[in-house]
Amino acid sequence: MATKLDKDLTRETTVKVNEREVILTLTADQNINMKLKGMKSGHVSVPIKEVYDQLTGGDSQPAEGGVGKLKVGNESDMISLQDLRHRFNVSDLPYESIVQVDMIIVELLKERNVKRK
């Protein structure tokens, strides 16, 4: 059984950005914080629920096909954010930029879906 996230949990990852490891913190207030090791600036924070909703399309169940799928409209409207990132050549950008691109894509898809109704 998993333990409750009631205090901050910090780990140094093996992921390197600009030659520095990413420090990841899961916080008691249910956020994911990231920063580069040894840097005071460049701190990124996002609520865990927002990440989950982003990856699952807001459903209580993960989208069919696993992480990285965005559900828009009905079941036939599945779009892989990884495929979109690859097509737009943003996979090698800094993580903060990739997240911003993902958010723009999601908003555009939501607007498109509303207009189609």
N, C-alpha and C positions, 0 to 999 in steps of 0.2 A: 504494500500500500504506500502511496506517495505521501510525503509530508506536506503540510500547508505552507504556503509562502507567506510567513508572518514576520520575517526579518530579511534584510538584504542579503543576497547571495552573489558574490563577485568571483569571476574566474577570468584568467588570462587565456585567450584562445591561441591557436596555432595559425590563425588567419593573419596575414600581414598586409597592411596598406601603407604605402610610402615607407617601406622597410621597417614598420613598427607593428607590433602585435596589437590586436583589438582587445580591449578590456570590456567584458560584458558583465552587467549587473542586472539581476532580476530583483526588483525592489518590493518591499512590503506593501507599497501602495499600487502594486500590480502594473508596473511599467518595465520596459526593457531599456536600459541605458547602455550606450556604447561610447567609448572614447579610445583614442590611440594612446598606447602606453607612453608615459612620460610627457604627455601634452596636457595642458590645462584648458586649451580651447578646442573646439571641434567636437564638443559633447553633443550626442544625439539621444533623444528620448522619445519613446512611443508607447502608448498604452498597449498591454498585451491583447486586450479585446480588439483593438483597432487592427493589429496585425492579423489576428485570427479572422476577423471579418473580411479583411482585404484578401486573404488567401482562399477563403471559402465562399465569398460572395454574400456574407452576412448570415448564412444558414447556421443552424445549430449543429448540423452534420457536415463533415468535410465534403467538398465537391468530389464527385466520382472521378477517379484518375489521380487523386492525391493532391498534395500541396502544389501550389503554383497555378491552380486553375481558378478562373474568375467566372462565376455564374452570372449571366446576364439574360434576363427573360426566361424562356423555357429551356428544357433540357438540351435541345439541339444547339443552343447558343453558348457553347463552352469555348473559352479562349484561354490559351496558355500565355501567361505573362512572360514566361521565359522565352517563348517563341517570338513575342512582340519585341522584347528587349533585343533578341538576336537580330531580328529584321532591321531594327533601327540602330544597330551597332552601339548600344549603350551598356552592354554587359561589362565592359572594361572601365567604365566611369567609376568615380568614387561612390561608395554606398549611398551617401546622402543624395547624390544626383539620381541614382537608380530609383530610390524611393520616391523622389519628386516626379520622375517620369511615370512610375507606376500609378501615382495618385492622379496625374493628368489623364492617363489612359483610362483609368476607372471612371473618372468624372465624364469624360467624353462618351464612354460606352453607356453610362447611365443616362446621359442626355439623349443619346441616340435611341435608347430603348423607350424613353418617355415619349419622344416624337413619333415612334412607330405605333404607339397604342392608339 
